[in-house]
Amino acid sequence: MAKLSDIAFDMWHELGRKDVSRRSLAGGLDLELHKLEDAHELHLSRPAVVPGATEIDICRRVFGVPPDAERTNDNTMIVLRWPRWQE
């Protein structure tokens, strides 16, 4: 099984060619990394259950999400958004 840091690296690399990169982890966590015109977004979701605080913290660190990224939630998804100039 690939390490999360390797998955994050591959997803960032793929974002150089595409506007979105998606992966599903063995534990059911779905990851989407989006390249928008002025921002990046990291979507964390799992069917029927919102991702836990530890998962969110680990993903923030591994994907390099700035501490001041905007966070929004719905029933099963966390979206972290930050300006592209903060890369």
N, C-alpha and C positions, 0 to 999 in steps of 0.2 A: 504494500500500500504506500502511495506517495505521501511525503510529509506535506503539511499545510504550507510551509514556506516554499516548497517546490511548486505546489499548485498555484500559489499567489504569483510566483515569478512567471509561470507559464501564462496565467491569465493576463498579467500586465503586458507581456510580450505580444499576446494575441490582440490586445487592445490597440497595438500599433497598426494593425491591418483592418480591424473591424471596430464597430461602435459598441459592441457588447460581447462579453465572454461569460460562459456559463459552465458550472461544474456542480455535481451532486456528490456529497461525501457519503461514506458507508453508513454513518449514523443517521442519515436522512436529512442533513442540513444542505439546503440548496444555496449556492453562491452565484450572484450575478454582479459583474463589474461593468459599469456603463461609462462610456465617454460621451459626454454631452458637449454642446458648443462651448459652454463657459464653466463646466463643472464635471466632476467625477461623482459617481454614486456606487456604493456597495450595498447590495440587497442581500439580506440574510433571511431565509424563510425555511419553514418546515410545515408540512401538512398538519393542520389542526392544533399545533402548539407553537407559541412564539419562542424564538431562540432564547436561551438563558443568558444571564449576565456574564458568566464566565466565557461562554462561546463568543459573545459580542466583544468582550475585552481582548480575547486572543486574536480574533479576526481583525480588530482595529490595529493591533500591534503588527501583526504579520503583513497586512496589506498597506501599512504606512498611512493610515487614516489620521489626519491631524486631530489633536485634542478638541479643537473648537468646531469640528464638523457638525453640521446641523443633523439632528436625529428626528425621524418621524417613525411612528409605529402604527400598525393596524392589528388585526386579530392574530395574524400568523407571520407578519413580515416586519423587519426593522430595515429602514433605509438611512444610510449615512451619506451625506452630501457635502462636498467641499469644493471651493473654486479650483479650477485647473492650474492657476498660477501658483498654488501652494504645493505643487509636485516636488 
